[in-house]
Amino acid sequence: MGKLEYFDYRKVAKEIKVPDNILREIEDEVKKEFPRDRMMYELHVLRAIKSKYWQKDSEKKKIKIGGGRKGRILNIK
């Protein structure tokens, strides 16, 4: 049996053309927030890529990962 996937965020990332390097950065940052909870990890990666905040034309891009006061800001260069 393969790894259980809750949310097919990779398919969504491919459909909306998220660059591989940005997807990896999002995955790495979310993994810090949810190291043991696969469902929450996948959900937050999906939310981050669907927000399309990473597409904004600026030199330094930021994506908020997580919610509430514990949310982190991911800096993407």
Distance bins in CASP14 RR format, pairs under 12 A and 6 or more apart:
PFRMAT RR
TARGET T0000
AUTHOR 0000-0000-0000
RMODE 2
METHOD distances of the structure
MODEL  1
3 10 0 0 0 0 0 1 0 0 0 0 0
3 38 0 0 0 0 1 0 0 0 0 0 0
3 41 0 0 0 0 0 1 0 0 0 0 0
3 42 0 0 0 0 0 1 0 0 0 0 0
4 38 1 0 0 1 0 0 0 0 0 0 0
4 39 0 0 0 0 1 0 0 0 0 0 0
4 41 0 0 0 0 0 1 0 0 0 0 0
4 42 0 0 0 0 1 0 0 0 0 0 0
5 11 0 0 0 0 1 0 0 0 0 0 0
5 12 0 0 0 0 0 1 0 0 0 0 0
5 38 0 0 0 0 1 0 0 0 0 0 0
5 39 0 0 0 0 1 0 0 0 0 0 0
5 41 0 0 0 0 0 1 0 0 0 0 0
5 42 1 0 0 1 0 0 0 0 0 0 0
5 43 0 0 0 0 0 1 0 0 0 0 0
5 45 0 0 0 0 0 1 0 0 0 0 0
5 46 0 0 0 0 0 1 0 0 0 0 0
6 34 0 0 0 0 0 1 0 0 0 0 0
6 37 0 0 0 0 0 1 0 0 0 0 0
6 38 1 0 0 1 0 0 0 0 0 0 0
6 39 1 0 1 0 0 0 0 0 0 0 0
6 40 0 0 0 0 1 0 0 0 0 0 0
6 41 0 0 0 0 1 0 0 0 0 0 0
6 42 1 0 1 0 0 0 0 0 0 0 0
6 43 1 0 0 1 0 0 0 0 0 0 0
6 44 0 0 0 0 0 1 0 0 0 0 0
6 45 0 0 0 0 0 1 0 0 0 0 0
6 46 0 0 0 0 1 0 0 0 0 0 0
7 13 0 0 0 0 0 1 0 0 0 0 0
7 30 0 0 0 0 0 1 0 0 0 0 0
7 38 0 0 0 0 1 0 0 0 0 0 0
7 39 1 0 0 1 0 0 0 0 0 0 0
7 40 0 0 0 0 0 1 0 0 0 0 0
7 41 0 0 0 0 1 0 0 0 0 0 0
7 42 1 0 1 0 0 0 0 0 0 0 0
7 43 1 0 1 0 0 0 0 0 0 0 0
7 44 0 0 0 0 1 0 0 0 0 0 0
7 45 1 0 0 1 0 0 0 0 0 0 0
7 46 1 0 1 0 0 0 0 0 0 0 0
7 47 0 0 0 0 1 0 0 0 0 0 0
7 48 0 0 0 0 0 1 0 0 0 0 0
7 49 0 0 0 0 0 1 0 0 0 0 0
7 50 0 0 0 0 0 1 0 0 0 0 0
8 14 0 0 0 0 1 0 0 0 0 0 0
8 15 0 0 0 0 0 1 0 0 0 0 0
8 42 0 0 0 0 1 0 0 0 0 0 0
8 43 0 0 0 0 0 1 0 0 0 0 0
8 45 0 0 0 0 0 1 0 0 0 0 0
8 46 0 0 0 0 1 0 0 0 0 0 0
8 49 0 0 0 0 0 1 0 0 0 0 0
9 15 0 0 0 0 0 1 0 0 0 0 0
9 16 0 0 0 0 0 1 0 0 0 0 0
9 18 0 0 0 0 1 0 0 0 0 0 0
9 23 0 0 0 0 1 0 0 0 0 0 0
9 26 0 0 0 0 1 0 0 0 0 0 0
9 27 0 0 0 0 1 0 0 0 0 0 0
9 30 0 0 0 0 1 0 0 0 0 0 0
9 38 0 0 0 0 0 1 0 0 0 0 0
9 39 0 0 0 0 0 1 0 0 0 0 0
9 41 0 0 0 0 1 0 0 0 0 0 0
9 42 1 0 1 0 0 0 0 0 0 0 0
9 43 0 0 0 0 1 0 0 0 0 0 0
9 44 0 0 0 0 1 0 0 0 0 0 0
9 45 1 0 1 0 0 0 0 0 0 0 0
9 46 1 0 1 0 0 0 0 0 0 0 0
9 47 0 0 0 0 1 0 0 0 0 0 0
9 48 0 0 0 0 1 0 0 0 0 0 0
9 49 1 0 0 1 0 0 0 0 0 0 0
9 50 0 0 0 0 1 0 0 0 0 0 0
10 16 0 0 0 0 0 1 0 0 0 0 0
10 18 0 0 0 0 1 0 0 0 0 0 0
10 20 0 0 0 0 0 1 0 0 0 0 0
10 23 1 0 0 1 0 0 0 0 0 0 0
10 24 0 0 0 0 0 1 0 0 0 0 0
10 26 0 0 0 0 0 1 0 0 0 0 0
10 27 0 0 0 0 1 0 0 0 0 0 0
10 42 0 0 0 0 1 0 0 0 0 0 0
10 45 0 0 0 0 1 0 0 0 0 0 0
10 46 0 0 0 0 1 0 0 0 0 0 0
10 49 0 0 0 0 1 0 0 0 0 0 0
11 18 0 0 0 0 0 1 0 0 0 0 0
11 23 0 0 0 0 0 1 0 0 0 0 0
11 42 0 0 0 0 0 1 0 0 0 0 0
11 45 0 0 0 0 0 1 0 0 0 0 0
11 46 0 0 0 0 1 0 0 0 0 0 0
11 49 0 0 0 0 0 1 0 0 0 0 0
11 50 0 0 0 0 0 1 0 0 0 0 0
12 18 0 0 0 0 1 0 0 0 0 0 0
12 23 0 0 0 0 0 1 0 0 0 0 0
12 26 0 0 0 0 0 1 0 0 0 0 0
12 42 0 0 0 0 0 1 0 0 0 0 0
12 43 0 0 0 0 0 1 0 0 0 0 0
12 45 0 0 0 0 1 0 0 0 0 0 0
12 46 1 0 0 1 0 0 0 0 0 0 0
12 47 0 0 0 0 0 1 0 0 0 0 0
12 48 0 0 0 0 0 1 0 0 0 0 0
12 49 1 0 0 1 0 0 0 0 0 0 0
12 50 1 0 0 1 0 0 0 0 0 0 0
12 51 0 0 0 0 0 1 0 0 0 0 0
12 52 0 0 0 0 0 1 0 0 0 0 0
13 19 0 0 0 0 1 0 0 0 0 0 0
13 20 0 0 0 0 1 0 0 0 0 0 0
13 21 0 0 0 0 0 1 0 0 0 0 0
13 22 0 0 0 0 1 0 0 0 0 0 0
13 23 1 0 1 0 0 0 0 0 0 0 0
13 24 0 0 0 0 0 1 0 0 0 0 0
13 25 0 0 0 0 0 1 0 0 0 0 0
13 26 0 0 0 0 1 0 0 0 0 0 0
13 27 0 0 0 0 1 0 0 0 0 0 0
13 42 0 0 0 0 0 1 0 0 0 0 0
13 45 0 0 0 0 1 0 0 0 0 0 0
13 46 0 0 0 0 1 0 0 0 0 0 0
13 48 0 0 0 0 1 0 0 0 0 0 0
13 49 1 0 1 0 0 0 0 0 0 0 0
13 50 0 0 0 0 1 0 0 0 0 0 0
13 52 0 0 0 0 0 1 0 0 0 0 0
13 54 0 0 0 0 0 1 0 0 0 0 0
14 20 0 0 0 0 1 0 0 0 0 0 0
14 23 0 0 0 0 1 0 0 0 0 0 0
14 49 0 0 0 0 0 1 0 0 0 0 0
15 46 0 0 0 0 0 1 0 0 0 0 0
15 49 0 0 0 0 1 0 0 0 0 0 0
15 50 0 0 0 0 0 1 0 0 0 0 0
15 52 0 0 0 0 0 1 0 0 0 0 0
16 22 0 0 0 0 0 1 0 0 0 0 0
16 23 0 0 0 0 0 1 0 0 0 0 0
16 46 0 0 0 0 0 1 0 0 0 0 0
16 48 0 0 0 0 0 1 0 0 0 0 0
16 49 1 0 0 1 0 0 0 0 0 0 0
16 50 1 0 0 1 0 0 0 0 0 0 0
16 51 0 0 0 0 0 1 0 0 0 0 0
16 52 1 0 0 1 0 0 0 0 0 0 0
16 54 0 0 0 0 0 1 0 0 0 0 0
16 55 0 0 0 0 1 0 0 0 0 0 0
17 23 0 0 0 0 0 1 0 0 0 0 0
17 49 0 0 0 0 0 1 0 0 0 0 0
17 52 0 0 0 0 0 1 0 0 0 0 0
17 54 0 0 0 0 0 1 0 0 0 0 0
17 55 0 0 0 0 1 0 0 0 0 0 0
18 24 0 0 0 0 1 0 0 0 0 0 0
18 25 0 0 0 0 0 1 0 0 0 0 0
18 26 0 0 0 0 1 0 0 0 0 0 0
18 27 0 0 0 0 0 1 0 0 0 0 0
18 45 0 0 0 0 0 1 0 0 0 0 0
18 46 0 0 0 0 0 1 0 0 0 0 0
18 48 0 0 0 0 1 0 0 0 0 0 0
18 49 1 0 1 0 0 0 0 0 0 0 0
18 50 0 0 0 0 1 0 0 0 0 0 0
18 51 0 0 0 0 0 1 0 0 0 0 0
18 52 0 0 0 0 1 0 0 0 0 0 0
18 53 0 0 0 0 0 1 0 0 0 0 0
18 54 1 0 0 1 0 0 0 0 0 0 0
18 55 0 0 0 0 1 0 0 0 0 0 0
18 63 0 0 0 0 0 1 0 0 0 0 0
18 76 0 0 0 0 0 1 0 0 0 0 0
19 25 0 0 0 0 1 0 0 0 0 0 0
19 26 0 0 0 0 0 1 0 0 0 0 0
19 49 0 0 0 0 0 1 0 0 0 0 0
19 54 0 0 0 0 1 0 0 0 0 0 0
19 55 0 0 0 0 1 0 0 0 0 0 0
19 61 0 0 0 0 0 1 0 0 0 0 0
19 76 0 0 0 0 1 0 0 0 0 0 0
20 26 0 0 0 0 0 1 0 0 0 0 0
20 27 0 0 0 0 0 1 0 0 0 0 0
20 49 0 0 0 0 0 1 0 0 0 0 0
21 27 0 0 0 0 0 1 0 0 0 0 0
21 28 0 0 0 0 0 1 0 0 0 0 0
21 54 0 0 0 0 0 1 0 0 0 0 0
21 61 0 0 0 0 0 1 0 0 0 0 0
21 76 0 0 0 0 1 0 0 0 0 0 0
21 77 0 0 0 0 1 0 0 0 0 0 0
22 28 0 0 0 0 0 1 0 0 0 0 0
22 29 0 0 0 0 0 1 0 0 0 0 0
22 45 0 0 0 0 0 1 0 0 0 0 0
22 48 0 0 0 0 1 0 0 0 0 0 0
22 49 0 0 0 0 1 0 0 0 0 0 0
22 52 0 0 0 0 0 1 0 0 0 0 0
22 53 0 0 0 0 0 1 0 0 0 0 0
22 54 1 0 1 0 0 0 0 0 0 0 0
22 55 0 0 0 0 1 0 0 0 0 0 0
22 61 0 0 0 0 1 0 0 0 0 0 0
22 62 0 0 0 0 0 1 0 0 0 0 0
22 63 0 0 0 0 1 0 0 0 0 0 0
22 74 0 0 0 0 1 0 0 0 0 0 0
22 75 0 0 0 0 0 1 0 0 0 0 0
22 76 1 0 1 0 0 0 0 0 0 0 0
22 77 0 0 0 0 0 1 0 0 0 0 0
23 29 0 0 0 0 0 1 0 0 0 0 0
23 30 0 0 0 0 0 1 0 0 0 0 0
23 45 1 0 0 1 0 0 0 0 0 0 0
23 46 0 0 0 0 0 1 0 0 0 0 0
23 48 0 0 0 0 1 0 0 0 0 0 0
23 49 1 0 0 1 0 0 0 0 0 0 0
23 54 0 0 0 0 1 0 0 0 0 0 0
23 63 0 0 0 0 0 1 0 0 0 0 0
23 74 0 0 0 0 0 1 0 0 0 0 0
23 76 0 0 0 0 0 1 0 0 0 0 0
24 30 0 0 0 0 0 1 0 0 0 0 0
24 31 0 0 0 0 0 1 0 0 0 0 0
24 45 0 0 0 0 0 1 0 0 0 0 0
24 49 0 0 0 0 0 1 0 0 0 0 0
24 74 0 0 0 0 0 1 0 0 0 0 0
24 76 0 0 0 0 0 1 0 0 0 0 0
25 31 0 0 0 0 0 1 0 0 0 0 0
25 32 0 0 0 0 0 1 0 0 0 0 0
25 45 0 0 0 0 0 1 0 0 0 0 0
25 48 0 0 0 0 1 0 0 0 0 0 0
25 49 0 0 0 0 0 1 0 0 0 0 0
25 54 0 0 0 0 1 0 0 0 0 0 0
25 61 0 0 0 0 1 0 0 0 0 0 0
25 62 0 0 0 0 0 1 0 0 0 0 0
25 63 0 0 0 0 1 0 0 0 0 0 0
25 65 0 0 0 0 0 1 0 0 0 0 0
25 74 1 0 0 1 0 0 0 0 0 0 0
25 75 0 0 0 0 1 0 0 0 0 0 0
25 76 1 0 1 0 0 0 0 0 0 0 0
25 77 0 0 0 0 1 0 0 0 0 0 0
26 32 0 0 0 0 0 1 0 0 0 0 0
26 33 0 0 0 0 0 1 0 0 0 0 0
26 41 0 0 0 0 0 1 0 0 0 0 0
26 42 0 0 0 0 0 1 0 0 0 0 0
26 44 0 0 0 0 1 0 0 0 0 0 0
26 45 1 0 1 0 0 0 0 0 0 0 0
26 46 0 0 0 0 1 0 0 0 0 0 0
26 47 0 0 0 0 1 0 0 0 0 0 0
26 48 1 0 1 0 0 0 0 0 0 0 0
26 49 1 0 0 1 0 0 0 0 0 0 0
26 50 0 0 0 0 0 1 0 0 0 0 0
26 51 0 0 0 0 0 1 0 0 0 0 0
26 53 0 0 0 0 0 1 0 0 0 0 0
26 54 1 0 0 1 0 0 0 0 0 0 0
26 61 0 0 0 0 0 1 0 0 0 0 0
26 62 0 0 0 0 0 1 0 0 0 0 0
26 63 1 0 0 1 0 0 0 0 0 0 0
26 64 0 0 0 0 0 1 0 0 0 0 0
26 65 1 0 0 1 0 0 0 0 0 0 0
26 66 0 0 0 0 0 1 0 0 0 0 0
26 72 0 0 0 0 0 1 0 0 0 0 0
26 74 1 0 0 1 0 0 0 0 0 0 0
26 75 0 0 0 0 0 1 0 0 0 0 0
26 76 0 0 0 0 1 0 0 0 0 0 0
27 33 0 0 0 0 0 1 0 0 0 0 0
27 34 0 0 0 0 0 1 0 0 0 0 0
27 41 0 0 0 0 1 0 0 0 0 0 0
27 42 0 0 0 0 1 0 0 0 0 0 0
27 44 0 0 0 0 1 0 0 0 0 0 0
27 45 1 0 1 0 0 0 0 0 0 0 0
27 46 0 0 0 0 0 1 0 0 0 0 0
27 48 0 0 0 0 1 0 0 0 0 0 0
27 49 0 0 0 0 1 0 0 0 0 0 0
27 63 0 0 0 0 0 1 0 0 0 0 0
27 65 0 0 0 0 0 1 0 0 0 0 0
27 74 0 0 0 0 0 1 0 0 0 0 0
28 34 0 0 0 0 0 1 0 0 0 0 0
28 35 0 0 0 0 0 1 0 0 0 0 0
28 41 0 0 0 0 0 1 0 0 0 0 0
28 45 0 0 0 0 0 1 0 0 0 0 0
28 48 0 0 0 0 0 1 0 0 0 0 0
28 63 0 0 0 0 0 1 0 0 0 0 0
28 65 0 0 0 0 0 1 0 0 0 0 0
28 72 0 0 0 0 0 1 0 0 0 0 0
28 74 0 0 0 0 1 0 0 0 0 0 0
28 76 0 0 0 0 0 1 0 0 0 0 0
29 35 0 0 0 0 0 1 0 0 0 0 0
29 41 0 0 0 0 0 1 0 0 0 0 0
29 44 0 0 0 0 1 0 0 0 0 0 0
29 45 0 0 0 0 1 0 0 0 0 0 0
29 48 0 0 0 0 1 0 0 0 0 0 0
29 54 0 0 0 0 0 1 0 0 0 0 0
29 62 0 0 0 0 0 1 0 0 0 0 0
29 63 1 0 0 1 0 0 0 0 0 0 0
29 64 0 0 0 0 0 1 0 0 0 0 0
29 65 1 0 1 0 0 0 0 0 0 0 0
29 66 0 0 0 0 1 0 0 0 0 0 0
29 71 0 0 0 0 0 1 0 0 0 0 0
29 72 1 0 0 1 0 0 0 0 0 0 0
29 73 0 0 0 0 1 0 0 0 0 0 0
29 74 1 0 1 0 0 0 0 0 0 0 0
29 75 0 0 0 0 1 0 0 0 0 0 0
29 76 0 0 0 0 1 0 0 0 0 0 0
30 37 0 0 0 0 0 1 0 0 0 0 0
30 38 0 0 0 0 0 1 0 0 0 0 0
30 39 0 0 0 0 0 1 0 0 0 0 0
30 40 0 0 0 0 1 0 0 0 0 0 0
30 41 1 0 1 0 0 0 0 0 0 0 0
30 42 0 0 0 0 1 0 0 0 0 0 0
30 43 0 0 0 0 1 0 0 0 0 0 0
30 44 1 0 1 0 0 0 0 0 0 0 0
30 45 1 0 1 0 0 0 0 0 0 0 0
30 46 0 0 0 0 1 0 0 0 0 0 0
30 47 0 0 0 0 1 0 0 0 0 0 0
30 48 1 0 0 1 0 0 0 0 0 0 0
30 49 0 0 0 0 0 1 0 0 0 0 0
30 63 0 0 0 0 1 0 0 0 0 0 0
30 64 0 0 0 0 0 1 0 0 0 0 0
30 65 1 0 1 0 0 0 0 0 0 0 0
30 66 1 0 0 1 0 0 0 0 0 0 0
30 67 0 0 0 0 0 1 0 0 0 0 0
30 71 0 0 0 0 0 1 0 0 0 0 0
30 72 0 0 0 0 1 0 0 0 0 0 0
30 74 0 0 0 0 1 0 0 0 0 0 0
31 37 0 0 0 0 0 1 0 0 0 0 0
31 38 0 0 0 0 0 1 0 0 0 0 0
31 40 0 0 0 0 0 1 0 0 0 0 0
31 41 1 0 0 1 0 0 0 0 0 0 0
31 42 0 0 0 0 0 1 0 0 0 0 0
31 44 0 0 0 0 1 0 0 0 0 0 0
31 45 0 0 0 0 1 0 0 0 0 0 0
31 65 0 0 0 0 1 0 0 0 0 0 0
31 72 0 0 0 0 0 1 0 0 0 0 0
31 74 0 0 0 0 0 1 0 0 0 0 0
32 41 0 0 0 0 0 1 0 0 0 0 0
32 44 0 0 0 0 0 1 0 0 0 0 0
32 65 0 0 0 0 1 0 0 0 0 0 0
32 66 0 0 0 0 0 1 0 0 0 0 0
32 70 0 0 0 0 0 1 0 0 0 0 0
32 71 0 0 0 0 0 1 0 0 0 0 0
32 72 1 0 0 1 0 0 0 0 0 0 0
32 74 0 0 0 0 1 0 0 0 0 0 0
33 40 0 0 0 0 1 0 0 0 0 0 0
33 41 1 0 0 1 0 0 0 0 0 0 0
33 43 0 0 0 0 0 1 0 0 0 0 0
33 44 1 0 0 1 0 0 0 0 0 0 0
33 45 0 0 0 0 0 1 0 0 0 0 0
33 47 0 0 0 0 0 1 0 0 0 0 0
33 48 0 0 0 0 0 1 0 0 0 0 0
33 63 0 0 0 0 0 1 0 0 0 0 0
33 64 0 0 0 0 0 1 0 0 0 0 0
33 65 1 0 1 0 0 0 0 0 0 0 0
33 66 1 0 1 0 0 0 0 0 0 0 0
33 67 0 0 0 0 1 0 0 0 0 0 0
33 68 0 0 0 0 0 1 0 0 0 0 0
33 70 1 0 0 1 0 0 0 0 0 0 0
33 71 1 0 0 1 0 0 0 0 0 0 0
33 72 1 0 0 1 0 0 0 0 0 0 0
33 73 0 0 0 0 0 1 0 0 0 0 0
33 74 0 0 0 0 1 0 0 0 0 0 0
34 40 1 0 1 0 0 0 0 0 0 0 0
34 41 1 0 1 0 0 0 0 0 0 0 0
34 42 0 0 0 0 1 0 0 0 0 0 0
34 43 0 0 0 0 1 0 0 0 0 0 0
34 44 1 0 0 1 0 0 0 0 0 0 0
34 45 0 0 0 0 1 0 0 0 0 0 0
34 47 0 0 0 0 0 1 0 0 0 0 0
34 65 0 0 0 0 1 0 0 0 0 0 0
34 66 0 0 0 0 1 0 0 0 0 0 0
34 67 0 0 0 0 0 1 0 0 0 0 0
34 70 0 0 0 0 0 1 0 0 0 0 0
34 71 0 0 0 0 0 1 0 0 0 0 0
34 72 0 0 0 0 0 1 0 0 0 0 0
35 41 0 0 0 0 1 0 0 0 0 0 0
37 43 0 0 0 0 1 0 0 0 0 0 0
37 44 0 0 0 0 1 0 0 0 0 0 0
37 66 0 0 0 0 0 1 0 0 0 0 0
38 44 0 0 0 0 0 1 0 0 0 0 0
38 45 0 0 0 0 0 1 0 0 0 0 0
39 45 0 0 0 0 0 1 0 0 0 0 0
39 46 0 0 0 0 0 1 0 0 0 0 0
40 46 0 0 0 0 0 1 0 0 0 0 0
40 47 0 0 0 0 0 1 0 0 0 0 0
40 65 0 0 0 0 0 1 0 0 0 0 0
40 66 0 0 0 0 1 0 0 0 0 0 0
40 67 0 0 0 0 0 1 0 0 0 0 0
40 70 0 0 0 0 0 1 0 0 0 0 0
41 47 0 0 0 0 0 1 0 0 0 0 0
41 48 0 0 0 0 0 1 0 0 0 0 0
41 65 0 0 0 0 0 1 0 0 0 0 0
41 66 0 0 0 0 0 1 0 0 0 0 0
42 48 0 0 0 0 0 1 0 0 0 0 0
42 49 0 0 0 0 0 1 0 0 0 0 0
43 49 0 0 0 0 0 1 0 0 0 0 0
43 50 0 0 0 0 0 1 0 0 0 0 0
43 65 0 0 0 0 0 1 0 0 0 0 0
43 66 0 0 0 0 1 0 0 0 0 0 0
43 67 0 0 0 0 0 1 0 0 0 0 0
44 50 0 0 0 0 0 1 0 0 0 0 0
44 51 0 0 0 0 0 1 0 0 0 0 0
44 63 0 0 0 0 0 1 0 0 0 0 0
44 64 0 0 0 0 1 0 0 0 0 0 0
44 65 1 0 1 0 0 0 0 0 0 0 0
44 66 1 0 1 0 0 0 0 0 0 0 0
44 67 0 0 0 0 1 0 0 0 0 0 0
44 70 0 0 0 0 0 1 0 0 0 0 0
44 71 0 0 0 0 1 0 0 0 0 0 0
44 72 0 0 0 0 0 1 0 0 0 0 0
44 74 0 0 0 0 0 1 0 0 0 0 0
45 51 0 0 0 0 0 1 0 0 0 0 0
45 54 0 0 0 0 0 1 0 0 0 0 0
45 63 0 0 0 0 0 1 0 0 0 0 0
45 65 0 0 0 0 1 0 0 0 0 0 0
45 66 0 0 0 0 0 1 0 0 0 0 0
45 74 0 0 0 0 0 1 0 0 0 0 0
46 65 0 0 0 0 0 1 0 0 0 0 0
46 66 0 0 0 0 0 1 0 0 0 0 0
47 53 0 0 0 0 0 1 0 0 0 0 0
47 54 0 0 0 0 0 1 0 0 0 0 0
47 63 0 0 0 0 1 0 0 0 0 0 0
47 64 0 0 0 0 1 0 0 0 0 0 0
47 65 0 0 0 0 1 0 0 0 0 0 0
47 66 1 0 0 1 0 0 0 0 0 0 0
47 67 0 0 0 0 1 0 0 0 0 0 0
47 71 0 0 0 0 0 1 0 0 0 0 0
48 54 1 0 0 1 0 0 0 0 0 0 0
48 55 0 0 0 0 0 1 0 0 0 0 0
48 61 0 0 0 0 0 1 0 0 0 0 0
48 62 0 0 0 0 0 1 0 0 0 0 0
48 63 1 0 1 0 0 0 0 0 0 0 0
48 64 1 0 0 1 0 0 0 0 0 0 0
48 65 1 0 0 1 0 0 0 0 0 0 0
48 66 0 0 0 0 1 0 0 0 0 0 0
48 67 0 0 0 0 0 1 0 0 0 0 0
48 71 0 0 0 0 0 1 0 0 0 0 0
48 72 0 0 0 0 0 1 0 0 0 0 0
48 73 0 0 0 0 0 1 0 0 0 0 0
48 74 1 0 0 1 0 0 0 0 0 0 0
48 76 0 0 0 0 0 1 0 0 0 0 0
49 55 0 0 0 0 1 0 0 0 0 0 0
49 63 0 0 0 0 1 0 0 0 0 0 0
49 65 0 0 0 0 0 1 0 0 0 0 0
49 74 0 0 0 0 0 1 0 0 0 0 0
49 76 0 0 0 0 0 1 0 0 0 0 0
50 63 0 0 0 0 0 1 0 0 0 0 0
51 61 0 0 0 0 0 1 0 0 0 0 0
51 62 0 0 0 0 0 1 0 0 0 0 0
51 63 1 0 0 1 0 0 0 0 0 0 0
51 64 0 0 0 0 1 0 0 0 0 0 0
51 65 0 0 0 0 0 1 0 0 0 0 0
51 66 0 0 0 0 0 1 0 0 0 0 0
51 74 0 0 0 0 0 1 0 0 0 0 0
52 61 0 0 0 0 0 1 0 0 0 0 0
52 63 0 0 0 0 1 0 0 0 0 0 0
53 61 1 0 0 1 0 0 0 0 0 0 0
53 62 1 0 0 1 0 0 0 0 0 0 0
53 63 1 0 1 0 0 0 0 0 0 0 0
53 64 1 0 0 1 0 0 0 0 0 0 0
53 65 0 0 0 0 0 1 0 0 0 0 0
53 73 0 0 0 0 0 1 0 0 0 0 0
53 74 0 0 0 0 1 0 0 0 0 0 0
53 75 0 0 0 0 0 1 0 0 0 0 0
53 76 0 0 0 0 1 0 0 0 0 0 0
54 60 0 0 0 0 0 1 0 0 0 0 0
54 61 1 0 1 0 0 0 0 0 0 0 0
54 62 0 0 0 0 1 0 0 0 0 0 0
54 63 1 0 1 0 0 0 0 0 0 0 0
54 64 0 0 0 0 0 1 0 0 0 0 0
54 65 0 0 0 0 0 1 0 0 0 0 0
54 74 0 0 0 0 1 0 0 0 0 0 0
54 75 0 0 0 0 0 1 0 0 0 0 0
54 76 1 0 1 0 0 0 0 0 0 0 0
54 77 0 0 0 0 0 1 0 0 0 0 0
55 61 0 0 0 0 1 0 0 0 0 0 0
55 63 0 0 0 0 0 1 0 0 0 0 0
55 76 0 0 0 0 0 1 0 0 0 0 0
56 62 0 0 0 0 1 0 0 0 0 0 0
56 63 0 0 0 0 1 0 0 0 0 0 0
56 76 0 0 0 0 0 1 0 0 0 0 0
58 75 0 0 0 0 0 1 0 0 0 0 0
58 76 0 0 0 0 1 0 0 0 0 0 0
58 77 0 0 0 0 0 1 0 0 0 0 0
59 75 0 0 0 0 0 1 0 0 0 0 0
59 76 0 0 0 0 0 1 0 0 0 0 0
59 77 1 0 0 1 0 0 0 0 0 0 0
60 73 0 0 0 0 0 1 0 0 0 0 0
60 74 0 0 0 0 0 1 0 0 0 0 0
60 75 1 0 0 1 0 0 0 0 0 0 0
60 76 1 0 0 1 0 0 0 0 0 0 0
60 77 1 0 0 1 0 0 0 0 0 0 0
61 73 0 0 0 0 0 1 0 0 0 0 0
61 74 0 0 0 0 1 0 0 0 0 0 0
61 75 1 0 0 1 0 0 0 0 0 0 0
61 76 1 0 1 0 0 0 0 0 0 0 0
61 77 1 0 0 1 0 0 0 0 0 0 0
62 71 0 0 0 0 0 1 0 0 0 0 0
62 72 0 0 0 0 1 0 0 0 0 0 0
62 73 1 0 1 0 0 0 0 0 0 0 0
62 74 1 0 0 1 0 0 0 0 0 0 0
62 75 1 0 1 0 0 0 0 0 0 0 0
62 76 1 0 0 1 0 0 0 0 0 0 0
62 77 0 0 0 0 0 1 0 0 0 0 0
63 71 0 0 0 0 0 1 0 0 0 0 0
63 72 0 0 0 0 1 0 0 0 0 0 0
63 73 1 0 0 1 0 0 0 0 0 0 0
63 74 1 0 1 0 0 0 0 0 0 0 0
63 75 0 0 0 0 1 0 0 0 0 0 0
63 76 1 0 0 1 0 0 0 0 0 0 0
64 70 0 0 0 0 0 1 0 0 0 0 0
64 71 1 0 0 1 0 0 0 0 0 0 0
64 72 1 0 0 1 0 0 0 0 0 0 0
64 73 1 0 1 0 0 0 0 0 0 0 0
64 74 1 0 0 1 0 0 0 0 0 0 0
64 75 0 0 0 0 0 1 0 0 0 0 0
64 76 0 0 0 0 0 1 0 0 0 0 0
65 71 1 0 0 1 0 0 0 0 0 0 0
65 72 1 0 1 0 0 0 0 0 0 0 0
65 73 1 0 0 1 0 0 0 0 0 0 0
65 74 1 0 1 0 0 0 0 0 0 0 0
65 75 0 0 0 0 0 1 0 0 0 0 0
65 76 0 0 0 0 0 1 0 0 0 0 0
66 72 1 0 0 1 0 0 0 0 0 0 0
66 73 0 0 0 0 0 1 0 0 0 0 0
66 74 0 0 0 0 1 0 0 0 0 0 0
67 73 0 0 0 0 0 1 0 0 0 0 0
END
